[in-house]
Amino acid sequence: MAGRALTPLTLRRLKRFRANRRGFWSLWIFLSLFGLSLFAEFIANDRPLYIQMEGKSYFPTLVDYTETELGGDFETSADYTAPFLRELFAEKGATVIWPLIPFSWDTVVREVAPYPAPPSALNWLGTDNDGHDIAATLIYGFRISILFGLALTVASSIVGVLAGLAQGFLGGLTDLLMQRFIEIWSGMPVLYLLIILSAVIEPSFFWLLGIMLLFSWMELVGLVRAEALRARNFDYVRAARALGLTNIRIMLRHVLPNTLVATVTMLPFVMNGSIATLTSLDYLRFGLQQSAPSLGKLLSQAKDLAVQAPWIPLSAFCTVALLLSLLVFIGEATRDAFDPRRGP
């Protein structure tokens, strides 16, 4: 039934995409890694997944228990890395199931010293200069990079497509004024503005997303504008205008679908650029808060500890290179699938 619901053109594009084995498998690897990172709290966490003690069941990953609820003395949130609680669990014969990596991205590994510590059975990729487990940091940093890239790509694509659609379809003075505005706006020093704003406001996920959106929406405007300029002279557009349809309805219903083909092929590359920009800003310490997990922050540490702790730059570089390479391969496969010059 699903195959019958798809048009022959869509089926042909899917077949072309699958024919590009590198892009096809890159998509599955990317989706698998992203899916796993969404459950990072169940993979890398300093809280147990499950505790069975004195006939009661506890789920610390999902519920924040106080120490008194677990048999301790304080009303504060339980610190499961504290030796006291671990001795208490052992005395009461509790069954404790830990995540695969028993550390979160902000957990200070007390069992190893000094920092940074090399890879071991406890820390698979070692620790960074602050004593944080690198494997856990990479998992959480991978997730926040993907989520930021997806959010920025979707938001900038919506704004860019609508702006390019209006500019190309309406033409005339609208096209002239918007083109001059884009030329001026694209010349703004984005990095300097971020540095100045970072000195006034502490960057957060949504704050940084809004600032980057002010400049990233222009990436698709030229492409959509060219498609809209071409489509505005098609016969079905003239017929729709002759029937009395408004410009907004013609643009959204008739012209927009023709521009989506070119837009979809660019989305993986736009997302690639968004993630690279976030990583670069974090590397320069002008991105997310210093307390947030970040691939760029790990790369910044790698710069200073390349000789002393080579496992840090190796882990960070391989993660960033893998992520960006997968997106490039997916973009190439998508471009080939939507290329009208390619045969069946």
N, C-alpha and C positions, 0 to 999 in steps of 0.2 A: 504493500500500500504506500509505503514511503517513497519507493522508486517511481510509482505512478504519479505522485503529487509533484514530482520535480519535472521541470521542462527539459526537453532534449538538450538545450543549450547548457543548462545547469549541470546535467549529467555529464556532458562532454567536458565541462570545466573541471568537475570533480575527478574525472578520469585522467585529465592532463596533470592535475595536482598529484594524484597518486602515482603517476608515471615518473615524477621527479622523486626518486627514492630518498635522496638526501633531505629534501624539504619535508617529505611525508613523515619520515622517522623523526626528524627534528621536531615536528609538531607534537608527536606522541611523547617524546622525551620531555619537551617543555611542559606539556599538560600534566605529565606524571610528576615532575619535580614541583610544579606549582601546586598541584593537588596535595602533595605531601607537606609542603610548607604551610598550607592552610591549617594543618593539624600540628603545628610546631609545638604547642603546649603538651601534646601527648607523645611527642618524640624526644624533645629536649626540655627538661623542667627539673627544678630542684624540689618539686612537690611530688609525692608518690601518686600513682594512678589509683591505687586501691589499698585500703588498710582494713584488715579484719582483726578486731581486738575485743576480747571479753564479750563475744556474741554480738557485737555491733559492727556495722560496715561504715566506712568513711571513704569519701571521694575528694581528696584534697585538691585535685586539679580543677574540679568544678565548683567546690564549696570552700569558702575561707573559714576554717575552724580556728577558734582560740585555743591557747595552750591548755586552759582548764578543761575544755571539752575532751581533750585527749589524755587527761590525767595529770596535767602539769599544775603550776602554781600561779601563773600570770594570766591576766585577761587579754593580753595582746595576741596578735596573730601568731600562729605557731611557726617557728623557724625549724623546718625539717632537716636543715643541715647542722643544727646544734647537736653536740655530742650528748647532751642531757636527754633529748627526745629519743635519740637512737638507743641509748641505754634503757630508757623506759620501755620502748617497744620490745627490746630483747628480754627484759624482766617479765613482761606480761605475756610473752610468747606470741606476739602479734605477727600476723602475716602481712608483709609489706611488699607491694609490687611497684617497682620503680620504672620510669621511662627508659627507653633504650640509652639515652644520654642523660645521666642524673644531674644535669646542670642546665640552668637557663642562661640567657645571653648576658644577664647582669649578675650572675652568681660568681662570687670570688672563691676560687678553688683553694681550700685551706690545706689540702693534703699534700700539695707540692709547693716547693719554694727552692730557690728564689724565682721571681718572674722575669722574663717569660720562661716557661718550662717547656722542654721538648716533648714531642709526641710520646705517648705511653699507652698502656692498656686502660688507664683511667681517662686520659684525655687523648683521643685518637689523633687529633691534629695539633696537640699542644695547647698552651695558653698564650695570651697576649701580654703586653707589658703591664696591664692592670690586673692580671690574674683571672681573666675570663676565659672560659672554654671556647676555642676558636670554632669548633664544629657547631656548637650551639649558636654562636654569633653569626655564622654563615647562613644557617637555616632561617633565623629570624630576619637577618639582613636581606636575604634573597626574597623573602615574602614581602617585606615593606617596599623593596625596589620594584617588584612586579606590580603591586597594588598602586604605587605611585605612578608608574608608567602607564598602567591601564587607565587610571582616572584622568591623567593629563592627556592621554591620547584621545579618549572619548570626548572630553570637554573641548579640547582644541579642535578636534575634527568637526564637532557640531558648529562651533563658532566659525571656523574657517570655511566650511561648506556653505553655510548660509550667507556669509559675506561674499564669497566668490560667486555664488549663484546670483545674488542681487547685483553685483558689479557687472557680471557678464551679460545677464539677461536684460537689465534696464539700459545699460550702456550710457552714452551721452555724457551729461554733466555728472551723473552719479558715478560712472566709471572713472571719469577724470579726477574727481575730488578724492575718491577712495584710493585711487592709485597713487596720488601724491601723498596722501596720509600714510599709506603703507611704506612708501619710500622714506618718509621722515621717521616713522615709528620703528622701522627695522634698523635704522642707524643709531638707535639709543644704546648706550653702553650698559648692557644687561648686568654684567658682572659688577660694575661699579655701583649700580643702583642696589643690587643685593647686598653689597658690602656696607653701603650707607644705611640701608634699612635694617640690617642685622645688628648694627650698633644701637639702634633705637628700640627695636622689637625683637624678642627672642623668637627665632624661627620655629614654626610647628609644621605638622604635615599639611594642614589645610591652608595655612598662611603661605607656605612655600608653593603649594599647588596654585593658589590664586595669583601669586606674583609671576610664576612661570607661564600661566595661561595668558597673561597680558601680552606675551611676546611669541608664544609658540603657535598661536592660531594662524599665523601668516604662512605656515609651511604649505598648506593645501589651497590657499586662495588662488594662486596663479594657475594651478592645474584645473580647478573647478571653473575658474573664470574662462579659460580657453574652451572647455567643453560647453559652457553655457553660451558663449558667443557663437559657437558652431550650431548648437541646437536651436537657437532662437529663430533661425531662418528655415527650419524644416517645415514641410507642408502641414504636418499635424499640429504644429504650434500655431501656424497662421490660421488653420481651420478652427482651433479652439478660441483664438482671439476673435475670429469672425462670429463665433457663436455667442460672444459676450462674456466669456469667462474673465475673471479678474487676473491681474498679473501674478498675484500671490498664489492663486489656485493653479495657474498654468505652470509656475515655477516648481511648486511642490509636487504636483501630480504628474506632470509630463516631462519637465526638464530635469528634475532632480534624479530620477532613476537612471538617466543616461550618464550623469556625472558620478554615480556611485561606483561604477566599474573602475574608473581611474582612481577613485578615492580608496577603495578597498585594497588595491595593490600597493598603496603607499603606507597603509596603517602599520604593518610590522616595522617598517623603517622609521616611522614617526615614533613608535614606542621605543625602538632601539635608541634613538636620539634622546628621548625623555629620560631613560634609565641612565644613559651615559652622562647627561647633564646633572642629574641628582648625585651620581657617584663623584663627579668632578667637584661639585659644590661641597659635598661632605669631606672630600679629600682636602679641600682648602679651608675647612672648618667654617663654612658659611651656609651649610645646608641645614639638616635636621638638628635637633638638640643633641648635645654631646652625650646625653644619657640614653639616646635611642640607638638600637642596633643598626649598624651601617657598614656597607661594604667599603665605602669611601674612607671612613674612619680607620678601618682595618688596613687599607692601602697606605694611609698616612703613617700609621705605625710601622708598616713594612719598610717604608723609605728610610726610617731611622735605625731599624734593626735588621737590615738585610744581611749583614755579615754575622751579627751575634745570634740571630734567630731566623735562619733561612726558611723555616717552615711557615712563617707568617706571610711573607710575600708570595711564596709558592701557592699556598692555599687561597689567598685573596685573588691572585692573578688568574688562577685556573677557574675559579668560580665566575669572575666577571667575564673572562674570555669565553667560557662555555655559554653563559647567558646571552651575551651579545651575538655570538656565532649562531646559536639556535634561531634567534630572531631574524638574522640576515638570511639564513637558509630558508626559513619559512616565507620570508618576503620574496625571495627569488622564485620559489615554487608557486606562490600566489600570482606573481607577475606573469609567469609562463602560462598559468592556467587561464588567465583573463586576456592573454594576448590574442587579438583577432587574426593576426597574421599566421598563427600556427595552425596547422591542419588538425583534423580529428586524431 
